Amino acid sequence: MNAFPLLLRRKNNRRQFRKKIHRHDVKDLQTRFLLFAGVIGLHSIAMVSFEDLNWWQAFWLTMTSASTTGYGDISAASFWGQFSTIVLIYGMGITLLAQIASDYVELRITRKELHIKGRLEWTNMNDHILIINTPKYNAESYLELLISQICSTPELADTPIQILTPDFPEGLPPKLRNLGVVHLTGDATEEDMLLSAGVKTAKYIIVLAPDVQDGHCDSLTFDILHRIKSYNTPAFIMSEAINDNNRARFRNAGANAVIRPVRAYPEMLVRSLIAPGTEQVLENLFRHQGDHTIRLDIHLEQVTWSKVVITLIQNDIGTALGYEDRDGKIITHPQTGSRITTNSLIILVNDDQPLPPADDIRKLFQ
């Protein structure tokens, strides 16, 4: 009964020691390199002493011997010179050099694997977008939408992106890695994990709600915001709030913008980064309370768009956002002087704003 949990525990423990093993490999490589440098130095001294060579010739002979190149232009002729070469170069130098080359290749492979799995800190990460947490459901598809929208936004196209999450311990999906996205495996509430993710050097920080169906995620978000605030980061912080009543708390905890989790439209999140405040306008468009959009069925013939906008505002009817043409196509924000023919108008109104009949509105344009 307890065998399977024990197996998982062992696997997790091994994973925890991977980084320590990596550090041990670095020390081994440094030790071997120092030993190799010592062998090179001793052999060079021996060649100067026994073969009557100058320092450059001695070093040249030592390096060509250690690398097994053997040009033959210079060689040890005396007994002690040859003996020193056998002991120092053949016995130690060539072996150390082979070990150094092998360790270096292995270290590079290990570092790459640890970076892919998010086990190493990205020390050169500056002015980046730091995304904290990932959605519990359909995380891969949502992140692809979000990152694609970020990459297609001119103001953010070249901004590095890092994700801090425990949800991809074996590496990010290939599509995200191909876009240059990196990640750090860990929980933002763990000690110093935010520092490892570059919270102090980030340009934007996005705190996502892992589960939009669980109101307790707001408590997790509040904890993360409180931790971020303690680092005095200059980053623009955007957070998701499941419960609208927590918006004020999040702002007091340091969030510059607070938005509802809208998994189908990550564009709303991106707009809040580059144009703070627009997220509130966009949210209002999705609900009836406050400002909202309506469709006003009214036929107009060859009326300039500027006249439509001005007439509606002057008569306290609403703000024109777009229209439906005779082919049923929705046109938003056309050129000011363009003449339009409409089946209907899309306008922004307030919920307590009374509207006159459509015929009365039509007469305003005659």
VEXMARLO-557856 format. One line per field, with one value per residue (C-alpha): residue number from 0; x, y, z; residue in one letter. Coordinates in steps of 0.05 Angstrom, whole numbers, plus 5000, padded with zeros to 4 digits. Last residue first. Layout:
BEGIN
n <- NUM;... .
x <- X;... .
y <- Y;... .
z <- Z;... .
res <- A;... .
***
This chain:
BEGIN
n <- 365;364;363;362;361;360;359;358;357;356;355;354;353;352;351;350;349;348;347;346;345;344;343;342;341;340;339;338;337;336;335;334;333;332;331;330;329;328;327;326;325;324;323;322;321;320;319;318;317;316;315;314;313;312;311;310;309;308;307;306;305;304;303;302;301;300;299;298;297;296;295;294;293;292;291;290;289;288;287;286;285;284;283;282;281;280;279;278;277;276;275;274;273;272;271;270;269;268;267;266;265;264;263;262;261;260;259;258;257;256;255;254;253;252;251;250;249;248;247;246;245;244;243;242;241;240;239;238;237;236;235;234;233;232;231;230;229;228;227;226;225;224;223;222;221;220;219;218;217;216;215;214;213;212;211;210;209;208;207;206;205;204;203;202;201;200;199;198;197;196;195;194;193;192;191;190;189;188;187;186;185;184;183;182;181;180;179;178;177;176;175;174;173;172;171;170;169;168;167;166;165;164;163;162;161;160;159;158;157;156;155;154;153;152;151;150;149;148;147;146;145;144;143;142;141;140;139;138;137;136;135;134;133;132;131;130;129;128;127;126;125;124;123;122;121;120;119;118;117;116;115;114;113;112;111;110;109;108;107;106;105;104;103;102;101;100;99;98;97;96;95;94;93;92;91;90;89;88;87;86;85;84;83;82;81;80;79;78;77;76;75;74;73;72;71;70;69;68;67;66;65;64;63;62;61;60;59;58;57;56;55;54;53;52;51;50;49;48;47;46;45;44;43;42;41;40;39;38;37;36;35;34;33;32;31;30;29;28;27;26;25;24;23;22;21;20;19;18;17;16;15;14;13;12;11;10;9;8;7;6;5;4;3;2;1;0 .
x <- 4363;4411;4371;4309;4340;4345;4271;4254;4296;4257;4293;4342;4341;4410;4409;4452;4501;4511;4564;4541;4539;4498;4451;4437;4485;4512;4576;4613;4686;4709;4728;4758;4722;4722;4693;4661;4615;4597;4524;4529;4489;4540;4539;4566;4621;4638;4588;4583;4515;4448;4464;4440;4508;4542;4498;4504;4580;4593;4545;4570;4642;4624;4598;4528;4517;4451;4430;4386;4376;4376;4414;4458;4479;4545;4555;4573;4551;4517;4501;4565;4617;4632;4648;4706;4735;4732;4764;4819;4832;4857;4930;4949;5010;4998;4922;4921;4958;4906;4848;4884;4884;4812;4786;4817;4784;4806;4779;4827;4867;4918;4974;4977;5015;4979;4931;4912;4900;4857;4815;4802;4783;4709;4709;4722;4763;4818;4874;4938;4977;5041;5082;5153;5192;5203;5203;5220;5167;5114;5128;5115;5049;5029;5044;5002;4944;4947;4944;4885;4851;4861;4812;4756;4764;4731;4783;4837;4910;4895;4949;4999;5030;5094;5120;5189;5224;5290;5269;5224;5281;5255;5307;5283;5212;5236;5271;5230;5172;5107;5122;5123;5177;5201;5232;5212;5237;5199;5240;5182;5209;5206;5131;5117;5160;5117;5154;5200;5197;5175;5121;5067;5110;5105;5147;5144;5196;5186;5238;5210;5222;5149;5122;5108;5094;5041;5046;5093;5047;4987;5026;5048;4976;4947;5003;4996;4922;4932;4985;4947;4884;4861;4899;4919;4993;5027;5071;5085;5148;5154;5226;5267;5326;5341;5416;5417;5366;5362;5369;5318;5269;5267;5297;5349;5368;5375;5418;5462;5470;5489;5540;5568;5575;5613;5659;5669;5691;5740;5768;5775;5813;5859;5871;5890;5936;5970;5980;6021;6037;6049;6078;6111;6131;6150;6191;6228;6242;6271;6309;6340;6358;6328;6258;6226;6217;6195;6163;6092;6066;5992;5979;5945;5992;6053;6034;6021;6087;6129;6098;6107;6180;6191;6158;6199;6266;6294;6358;6329;6336;6318;6273;6239;6229;6199;6150;6133;6119;6075;6035;6024;6001;5953;5925;5915;5879;5834;5819;5798;5754;5720;5707;5679;5630;5609;5594;5548;5510;5504;5473;5424;5403;5393;5321;5304;5330;5285;5224;5237;5246;5180;5145;5171;5150;5080;5077;5103;5057;5000 .
y <- 6290;6260;6278;6248;6179;6188;6204;6143;6098;6119;6160;6125;6132;6129;6090;6032;6079;6076;6055;6050;5998;6027;5990;5975;6029;6069;6106;6166;6170;6235;6208;6143;6082;6062;5993;5963;5903;5869;5854;5871;5936;5960;5946;6003;6023;6053;6110;6142;6151;6186;6252;6293;6324;6256;6222;6279;6285;6211;6205;6270;6247;6182;6219;6201;6166;6134;6116;6059;6051;5988;6008;5952;5963;5968;5976;6030;6014;5948;5908;5869;5851;5923;5941;5892;5926;5994;5968;5933;5998;6029;6013;6015;5971;5921;5925;5911;5846;5822;5837;5801;5738;5728;5657;5651;5713;5718;5785;5843;5883;5936;5970;5915;5936;5905;5965;5949;5876;5896;5943;5888;5836;5851;5834;5761;5722;5774;5771;5811;5863;5892;5945;5933;5981;5926;5947;5876;5876;5891;5825;5786;5823;5810;5735;5731;5768;5721;5660;5689;5703;5629;5615;5634;5569;5565;5609;5560;5582;5658;5693;5744;5783;5823;5873;5906;5853;5869;5861;5801;5766;5694;5676;5734;5708;5640;5671;5629;5592;5631;5639;5563;5531;5511;5571;5585;5607;5634;5643;5631;5562;5547;5563;5517;5462;5458;5480;5432;5369;5404;5443;5458;5487;5557;5619;5639;5682;5726;5771;5835;5840;5841;5879;5948;5919;5870;5806;5773;5788;5759;5696;5690;5694;5646;5595;5604;5588;5526;5499;5514;5478;5473;5493;5559;5580;5616;5678;5710;5753;5799;5821;5883;5839;5764;5751;5706;5656;5612;5538;5482;5504;5437;5466;5502;5438;5401;5455;5458;5382;5382;5438;5401;5337;5373;5407;5342;5305;5360;5365;5290;5287;5343;5308;5243;5278;5316;5259;5199;5221;5294;5294;5225;5212;5285;5289;5225;5254;5317;5278;5233;5290;5300;5329;5351;5414;5417;5348;5373;5328;5340;5296;5355;5347;5342;5403;5442;5423;5437;5505;5521;5503;5542;5603;5597;5590;5520;5491;5420;5402;5467;5501;5436;5420;5488;5477;5409;5438;5494;5447;5399;5456;5481;5410;5406;5473;5450;5385;5424;5472;5415;5379;5443;5451;5378;5388;5447;5402;5349;5400;5421;5349;5338;5361;5317;5257;5274;5280;5212;5181;5211;5185;5114;5119;5141;5078;5029;5049;5000 .
z <- 4164;4214;4277;4244;4251;4326;4330;4288;4334;4395;4448;4494;4570;4604;4669;4642;4609;4533;4483;4411;4356;4299;4252;4179;4158;4099;4114;4088;4111;4142;4211;4186;4213;4287;4282;4219;4228;4163;4149;4075;4085;4136;4211;4253;4301;4368;4372;4440;4472;4467;4501;4441;4430;4436;4385;4335;4343;4330;4271;4240;4246;4211;4151;4128;4062;4078;4150;4173;4248;4289;4352;4379;4450;4487;4561;4612;4683;4697;4634;4632;4579;4557;4629;4628;4567;4600;4663;4624;4587;4651;4640;4566;4554;4610;4612;4537;4549;4600;4553;4496;4540;4517;4528;4597;4625;4698;4723;4722;4772;4751;4789;4842;4904;4964;4967;4896;4914;4973;4930;4879;4932;4930;4856;4874;4824;4822;4770;4780;4741;4769;4732;4756;4800;4852;4925;4948;5003;4951;4916;4980;4992;4920;4929;4993;4960;4900;4946;4983;4916;4899;4956;4908;4870;4802;4768;4789;4782;4789;4749;4776;4719;4732;4682;4677;4719;4753;4825;4813;4778;4782;4834;4876;4872;4895;4956;5006;4973;4961;4887;4880;4837;4769;4734;4662;4595;4534;4471;4423;4407;4481;4481;4422;4452;4515;4578;4614;4656;4720;4682;4735;4792;4762;4751;4678;4643;4582;4549;4517;4442;4419;4480;4451;4382;4408;4367;4416;4475;4437;4420;4493;4517;4466;4476;4551;4547;4505;4552;4616;4594;4667;4729;4699;4708;4765;4763;4695;4696;4635;4628;4640;4661;4660;4658;4720;4694;4756;4745;4756;4702;4667;4604;4646;4683;4617;4587;4649;4648;4574;4585;4645;4606;4551;4602;4641;4578;4557;4628;4633;4566;4590;4656;4621;4573;4629;4679;4656;4585;4603;4673;4679;4607;4594;4657;4637;4567;4597;4649;4596;4549;4479;4491;4426;4384;4311;4319;4308;4364;4367;4428;4463;4522;4476;4434;4499;4533;4471;4462;4537;4534;4469;4501;4564;4530;4519;4551;4550;4624;4661;4611;4594;4668;4681;4624;4652;4721;4693;4648;4706;4751;4697;4691;4767;4765;4708;4745;4807;4767;4731;4797;4827;4768;4774;4849;4831;4783;4836;4883;4829;4819;4893;4896;4837;4874;4933;4887;4858;4927;4950;4888;4902;4975;4953;4908;4959;5016;5000 .
res <- Q;F;L;K;R;I;D;D;A;P;P;L;P;Q;D;D;N;V;L;I;I;L;S;N;T;T;I;R;S;G;T;Q;P;H;T;I;I;K;G;D;R;D;E;Y;G;L;A;T;G;I;D;N;Q;I;L;T;I;V;V;K;S;W;T;V;Q;E;L;H;I;D;L;R;I;T;H;D;G;Q;H;R;F;L;N;E;L;V;Q;E;T;G;P;A;I;L;S;R;V;L;M;E;P;Y;A;R;V;P;R;I;V;A;N;A;G;A;N;R;F;R;A;R;N;N;D;N;I;A;E;S;M;I;F;A;P;T;N;Y;S;K;I;R;H;L;I;D;F;T;L;S;D;C;H;G;D;Q;V;D;P;A;L;V;I;I;Y;K;A;T;K;V;G;A;S;L;L;M;D;E;E;T;A;D;G;T;L;H;V;V;G;L;N;R;L;K;P;P;L;G;E;P;F;D;P;T;L;I;Q;I;P;T;D;A;L;E;P;T;S;C;I;Q;S;I;L;L;E;L;Y;S;E;A;N;Y;K;P;T;N;I;I;L;I;H;D;N;M;N;T;W;E;L;R;G;K;I;H;L;E;K;R;T;I;R;L;E;V;Y;D;S;A;I;Q;A;L;L;T;I;G;M;G;Y;I;L;V;I;T;S;F;Q;G;W;F;S;A;A;S;I;D;G;Y;G;T;T;S;A;S;T;M;T;L;W;F;A;Q;W;W;N;L;D;E;F;S;V;M;A;I;S;H;L;G;I;V;G;A;F;L;L;F;R;T;Q;L;D;K;V;D;H;R;H;I;K;K;R;F;Q;R;R;N;N;K;R;R;L;L;L;P;F;A;N;M .
***
